[in-house]
Structure formats: structure tokens, C-alpha cells
């Protein structure tokens, strides 16, 4: 009886957890802005102080006095690498359009590649960067128009790097060369400013920002929701989400050492990473007229002596959240693969899943062997649970007789049952601990299968052509429901009639719910149930024949 209640509690917990997780995404508590640091180092010049929001050009600003020589029209510069199809605006050197060449919109139409960033009105999403200085006319913002030597670049065979140089000259003779560097097989874009000061010392800093509109929902799975919005990270605050509602309600106001910022969504991200060793001002803005949301950062100032050339660098990551790559790019960037509070369990599970994929070359088989491995690790704990249930099943007829004997006298019934349990050396709650221990692993695996872009559109066998989409013929959900029904038959029947009815309904309810889950998740549950049935059947027969 205890095990039946435990299974009901586990089911209820799982459903409540799913609801809570989705509620947290939409309505969960938001982080408070941290206090301004009082220990930031001061640079030599007055302008080298911690950057402030007032010194940054706004998105809607027209060409400013700094850019008065740049009144000619801008042009689009196309860059094609083996993984990216990029369009750069010579105005600001902004990234206006990004197509991921290795990722399609749908598994059914692999030729239609995914457009991650675009300057179209619907789903507007661009990356901007520029320079600011207290000396007017010496720093090109993202409103300045650069000169470009050509309007198209393509990564050729035998070449691993493309450099896109952009040129700008200030009123005092300051010369700026902005170079965007693309590498083969890489989603990281290096952005470097070569600044040659004119007749006076040059002092200024760079800023970078991501501007996007709220994404327009395009259907998808009603049962699966993941976070879309801003993120800020550094060693002090760690990983803080800052979504569209936060930007709408209050400007972000962080002053932090190093770190990075990003706009993330399911499977993909765009992240700006400033150069290390700087004090950065992290900000946000909401443009009510355009309904655009901005999150960005400005670094502390750099001073370059007159006639000398200095450099300012940053990096833009735009592409899939490949977990093994993110860890190498910047500290904490792998946290954008959002496993939540169960990251400590989820990361090792993904590592094991990826190891099986490297071995078999198929994510479906990787899921199956991961399930087998997890089942093997918890074999002894599961055995404890199944032995307890088998003993309960063996004495079930005697419990039924007690029920008939004692009728509505619950106290006498409970005492007689406890005496019997003591004589037969049965622990009615013997199955509780093993299941409780496994719950975090099960839920962690759910998030691993949900969050891993590596599995996106991954085929398995036969009709299962996309493990991140529902089973088109609902075969796996039906198999899962059947396996749940068989497991129930191996368990001792509950005495309480209400519990009996609930257990009868559960296989149908879970079949309907899992019919809309990604087939990779359902595959895990089916394999886990089959292994559980096999183990439980052997143990039950052994106990009954003893």
C-alpha cells in the first residue's frame, strides 16, 4: 500500500514540478540590480571613469555630430563561411542577419536554413557595437557609416579565416579600422578596433549591445516551454536572467568586472563578450516607439597617445548552444544551456549521453544506452524497491482477508497489518528511498533531452525522424502506456478503491500527456519501463516461489 501511495506521490510531484518549472519561466522572481561597486579601478584620464548610460548613443538616434561626414548611404556586406551566412551593415558594422547553415527550420525541409538574427520588423534581432569618447568627432558609434573595400566575402577552400575590414576617419585625423574576423567551423566573431590617434591623445571605450523585439510565437509544443530573454554573467553575480518584462519595467544597472551578456532562446544564443580585465557597465533600454529591447555593456576607457595606434577587442558568439564549445569560449557561457537547479546532475548525464553518441553515431541509440547505464547504476536500489513490492504482492490475499475481517475498524486493521509485516519481515515503505533517490536523475535527464541542441532534429530509426518532435504516429506513447499498465499488474493491487481507480486511469493519462512530448523523452521512458518490468518480473517470481 505504501508503494502505491509513493507512486501516486511521485506522479503528482512530477506534474507539479512541470507546472512549477513553466511558471518560473514566466512569473518567477527576478534578480535585483546589484549595487554599484566602490572598488572599481580608476584610469588615468577623467573619461576613464566607470562608463555611464548617458554617454551611450541611443538606438533611435539620427546621425550625430560625430558622424556628420558619414551621411552617405550604408551598404550590406555579405560574409559566407562554412557554418554562417552573415550580412553586415557598413553603418556601425552591425550584424543585421545571421543564417545558420548547419541548422534547418524544420526537419522535414532541411533546405530551409534557420535565420537566427534579422533586421526585419517581425522578430527584429541585431547585434550592434561602437566606440564612444568625450572628444566629439573622434569615435564612430553604431550610427557611423564605415567605408568598406568590398561588399562580399566567402571562405575559400584551404582558407580558415576571413577578415572584414571597415574604415572610418574622425574630424581631428583619428583613424579607426574595425575588423570582424570569422573562422572556419566557428560561431565566434572577433571584433577588433585599431585606433590611430590624431593630433591629440585619444580616450574612449567600446560598447556592444543586442537589440531585439519580442519573438513572435510560431506554434510549437504547448507542453514544452523554455526561457527566451536576456542574461548577464560574471564571477560575482554568476548567472542572472533579465527578460523582456524586466527590461520594460526597469533599466538594468550593473557595474561588474569582466563578464558577458547574451540573448538566449531554446537551442540558440547571441552573446557579447568584452575583453578581459575591464570594468564594464551593463545596461538595458526599452524603445517604446519601435518596441525594441536592448541589453548591452560598455567597457572602461582606453587612452592612446597622439600619433600612436592602440587596440580594443571583443567577441560576438552567434549560433547554437553547443555545450562542449561554450565552456571553451568564456567562463559560465555553458550555463546558457539552462538545466536550472539540477545542473549538478544534468551535466554528467549529458557528458555520458554525448560519449554514447560518439560511440554509436546516433542519438536514439545513445539515449537507449544511457538509460541502460542509469538503470544499472541504480540496479541495487531498484532491487530493494521491487523486493518490497513483491513481498507486498505475496501477502496481498491475506491483507484482503483482514479487510473483510475487520471491516471499518481501521485501527484494528492497521495493527493487524503491522504485526503481519513484522512477522514476514516486510518494510511497507521499503520502496520509498530508491525511488526518491532516482527522482532528481529522472528530472535532470528530462532537461538534458529537452535543452541539448546537439539532438535537435536528430533521427533515430524507421518513422522516428526527429527525436526533438513528438512521435508522428504515437507509437512510443502507446508503448509507454502499455508498459505502465504491465508494471501495475506486477505491483500489489491497492486496497483503497479510490487508489485503484486512479491507477487504472494513470496509463491512459500519461499516454495522452506524453503523446505531445519529444519522442526522445518518450523513448527514454519506454526503455526504462521495459528494463524495470524485466527486473521486477524476475524478482517477483523469485519471491513468490520462495
Secondary structure, DSSP 8 states (H G I E B T S, - for coil): -HHHHHHHHHHHHHHHHHHHHHHHHHH----------S-----SSGGGS---GGGS--TT----GGGTT--S---EEEEE-SSEEEEEETBTTEEEEEEEEEEES-SS-TTSEEEEEB-SSTT-EEEEEEEEESSTTSS--TTSB-EES-SEEE--TT--EEEEEEEEE-TTS-EEEEEEEEETT--EEEEEEEEE--SS-EEEEEEEEEEE---------TT-----EEEEEETTTEEEEE-HHHHHHS--EEEEES-EEEEE-SSEEEEEEE-TT-EEEEEEEEETTTTEEEEEEEE--EEE-TT-EEEEEEEEEEEE--HHHHHHHSTTGGGGS--GGGHHHHHHHHHHHHHHHHHHS-HHHHHHHHHHHHHHHTHHHHHHHHHHHHHHHHTHHHHHHHHHHHTT-HHHHHHHHHHHHHHHT--TTTTHHHHHHHHHHHHHHHHHHHH-GGGTT---STT---TTS--TT-HHHHHHHHHHHHHHHHS---SSHHHHHHHHHHHHHHHHHHTTS-HHHHHHHHHHHHHHHHHHHHHHHHHHT-
